Amino acid sequence: MNIRKYFTEGIGTFALVFCGTGSIIVNTPSNGALGLIGIAVAFRKAGHI
């Protein structure tokens, strides 16, 4: 069992959820300043971490 694989998977999942959901939360009070493209870019960049 390789604990490093599980650890990196957990970090990647956390980053994806934190950055992606965070961009949606930031978009709401700013009256859509990010828009759909900004949210999509945030999810894509989080996937590259």
Secondary structure, 3 states (H helix, E strand, C coil): CCHHHHHHHHHHHHHHHHHHHHHHHHHCCCCCCCHHHHHHHHHHHHHCC
